[in-house]
Amino acid sequence: LKDGETAMIGGLISEDAGDSTRAVPVLGAVPVVGRAFRSKATRTSRTELVIFLTPKLIR
């Protein structure tokens, strides 16, 4: 690399997924009507880490 030029060194990609269920205590467990007192959620995330390098000459 020349002075002041930028280079990408590399990167990491991380993906994560999960499910969760929330319910009102007792009412969420009642057959048939329990669905009205529960909620389900799906979560996904993606993280990317990229490293850039820019050299500076010190004279």
Buried (B, 14 or more C-beta within 10 A) or exposed (E): EEEEEEEEEEEEEEEEEEEEEEBEEEEBEEEEEBEEBEEEEEEEEEEEEEEEEEEEEEE
